[in-house]
Amino acid sequence: MYPEGDDRPHAVVIGSGFGGLAAAIRLGARGYRVTVLERRDQPGGRAYVYRQDGFTFDGGPTVITAPFLLEELWELCGKTMSDTIDMREVTPFYRIRFHDGKVFDYQGDPDVMREEIRKFNPDDVEGYERFLNMSQEIFETGFEKLAHVPFGKVLDMLKIAPAMVRLQSYRTVYSLVAKYIKDERLRQVFSFHPLLVGGNPFKTTSIYTLIAFLERKWGVHFPMGGTGVLVRGLVDLIEGQGNEVQLNTEVEEILVEQGRAAGVRLKGGQEVRADLVVSNADSAYLYKHLLPARYRKRWTDRKVDRARYSMSLFVWYFGTKRKYEDVAHHTILLGPRYKGLLDDIFEKKVLADDFSLYLHRPTATDPSLAPEGCEAFYVLSPVPHLDSGVDWEVERERYRKKIETYLSETVMPELGDNIVSSHVLDPIGFRDELLSVKGAAFGVEPVLTQSAYFRPHNKSEEIDRLFIVGAGTHPGAGVPGVLSSAKVLEQVLPEVEEILRERGQARVQAG
Ligand SMILES: Cc1cc2nc3c(=O)[nH]c(=O)nc-3n(C[C@H](O)[C@H](O)[C@H](O)COP(=O)(O)OP(=O)(O)OC[C@H]3O[C@@H](n4cnc5c(N)ncnc54)[C@H](O)[C@@H]3O)c2cc1C
C-alpha cells in the first residue's frame, strides 16, 4: 500500500505487458502514483513464464532487439540495466531451414551474410547491400522520427505523407525485398520479419523492413534467466518508485465522469479512483468491453468488428530429457509453401495441412532453464485467428502431434521418446487468458490502413485522460513497438502539476 499522505496524482495502468510496465515506469518518473492492475497471477502479458517440471518456458518474446529501449527505462530510475540483467548476443540471429533441408544462417556480420547469400545466389549479394541501405533509410525515418510520436490528428499523417511516398511505404515488405533480391528462397529470408509482429509479408507496409537494419546495428539479444527476468526487472523498477503491481485483479469497466476517465471498476464491483487511466489491454477489447458504447464515437462495436486482426499462434512448450546440441537458439523451419500458406492463414483463414515453424531453444544460451541433461523448447506455428471456426478442443492434440512428428523427422530425432514436459497455448488461450479479440496474437493487424493515425490512438480519441499502450496502438506489436508506445505517452500525458492545479481549483470551488 502507499504511505499515508501520498498525494501524488494517481494513474491506473490496466495490464502488465511490456507496454504497461514501461508506461508505469514513465508515469512514476514523472511523479505519478501508479497502480498496475493485472488479471493474471503473474506480470508480463505475452511474456508470461510457465514454470513446470523443473523447466522455465518463456511464454512469448524471445528475440530481443533494440535493447536501448529497455536501458532507457532503467536510466529513468537512475539505474543501469546491466547491473541486474545479463544480456547476451545471440549468433546466428536465426537459422532458417528450408523444406529441402538447406540452411541459411542469418546474422549481423556483413561478411558472413555475403557468404551465406552467395551460397544461394551470388547475384543477390549486391542486391542485399542495396536492400540494407534502403532498410537503413527507412529506419531513420520510420523508427527514429515516427515510432515515438503520437498520431492524434489527420494533419500528423499528412505531414509524413511525402516521406512515406519516398520510402515506398505503399509497397509491401515482400514486394520491396523482391525489388532487390531475385532468389525466391532469399526473398523469404529477408521478408519473414513482419510475422514476428503479426503481419503478413505480402500485406504489411514495407516500413517494417526497418527491422533488418535494427537487427544488424544492435543485434539480437537474450537475457540470461529468460525474458521473464526483464519483466521482473521492470516490476522491481516500479516498486522502487514507490508504486505497485496488483495481480489477480481484473478491470471490468472504465469509469467516466464529465467526459474523462476517472478510474476503473474491478470484477467484483470495487472501484479504483484515478486521475488518469492507461490501458495496456488489447485495444479492440478495451473499446468493445471496457469502455461502454455510449462513450465511443469512432471505435464503435461495428468498427472494432470490421477491423483486420493479426494471425493467431499455436505455441507448444516442451522439455526434453536429452540434449539437442545441433539446434540453434532461434530456428525457422520454412514449409513447402510461402505465399500460399500465408494466404491460408491471413486471407482464407483455414488451418492448412502444412506449416512453417519457429523453434526456440533457450537452453542453447542459458542451460539453467532446464534440469541437468535436459533442454527447454518452444515451437510456434502461425495459424488463423478464431474467425477460422477451427475447433481447437478437437484440433489441439492432433496439431501438436503433427508438429512433433515434423520436428522429429527434421531437426530433433526421436523427439517423441524424449518429451518430459508439455504445455500448449492456442488461439483459445489468446482469447481467454490474454483477452484478445478473435484470439489474435498481436492485436490489430499491421497494414498501412491500420497504421499510425488509423490505429487506435495513444491518447484515446473517445474520452479525456484515457491513454493506450501496447501492441494495439501506435506503433504496434513486438517488444520494441510496445516500449515505443509507452514512450509516445511522454508527449500526450498531462504534467503532474496540471492535475495538482486542477485539484486545488476544485477544492476552492467546493469550499
Ligand atoms: C508466442 C509469441 C512470441 C513472440 N515473440 C516475440 C519476439 O521474439 N520478439 C518481440 O519483440 N516480440 C515478440 N512477440 C510479440 C510481443 O511479445 C508482444 O507484441 C508484446 O509483448 C505485447 O505487449 P503488450 O504491451 O501489448 O501487452 P501484452 O503482453 O498483450 O499484455 C497485456 C496484459 O494486459 C492484461 N489485461 C488485459 N485485459 C485486462 C483487464 N481487463 N484487466 C486486467 N488486466 C488485463 C493481460 O492479462 C496481459 O497480461 C511475441 C508474441 C507471442 C505471442
The ligand as an ORCA input file, in Angstrom:
! r2SCAN-3c Opt
* xyz 0 1
  C       4.436    -16.503    -28.756
  C       4.890    -15.084    -29.024
  C       6.194    -14.841    -29.396
  C       6.635    -13.542    -29.602
  N       7.952    -13.333    -29.907
  C       8.420    -12.066    -29.949
  C       9.807    -11.830    -30.076
  O      10.596    -12.771    -30.152
  N      10.242    -10.542    -30.086
  C       9.380     -9.492    -29.967
  O       9.834     -8.330    -29.955
  N       8.062     -9.683    -29.863
  C       7.560    -10.944    -29.824
  N       6.222    -11.157    -29.656
  C       5.324    -10.008    -29.591
  C       5.384     -9.349    -28.228
  O       5.527    -10.327    -27.234
  C       4.105     -8.581    -27.940
  O       3.758     -7.742    -29.019
  C       4.244     -7.735    -26.684
  O       4.873     -8.437    -25.641
  C       2.863     -7.285    -26.263
  O       2.969     -6.406    -25.175
  P       1.764     -5.526    -24.724
  O       2.338     -4.352    -24.001
  O       0.872     -5.233    -25.881
  O       0.986     -6.364    -23.636
  P       0.510     -7.876    -23.527
  O       1.688     -8.743    -23.450
  O      -0.519     -8.166    -24.519
  O      -0.133     -7.837    -22.070
  C      -1.374     -7.256    -21.799
  C      -1.727     -7.607    -20.361
  O      -2.958     -6.978    -20.026
  C      -3.677     -7.855    -19.198
  N      -5.085     -7.484    -19.270
  C      -5.860     -7.467    -20.375
  N      -7.110     -7.075    -20.068
  C      -7.111     -6.834    -18.729
  C      -8.114     -6.411    -17.821
  N      -9.354     -6.138    -18.221
  N      -7.783     -6.250    -16.514
  C      -6.523     -6.512    -16.081
  N      -5.537     -6.932    -16.909
  C      -5.825     -7.091    -18.214
  C      -3.401     -9.220    -19.790
  O      -3.662    -10.251    -18.851
  C      -1.926     -9.100    -20.130
  O      -1.129     -9.503    -19.046
  C       5.746    -12.458    -29.469
  C       4.407    -12.692    -29.117
  C       3.982    -14.001    -28.896
  C       2.553    -14.232    -28.500
*
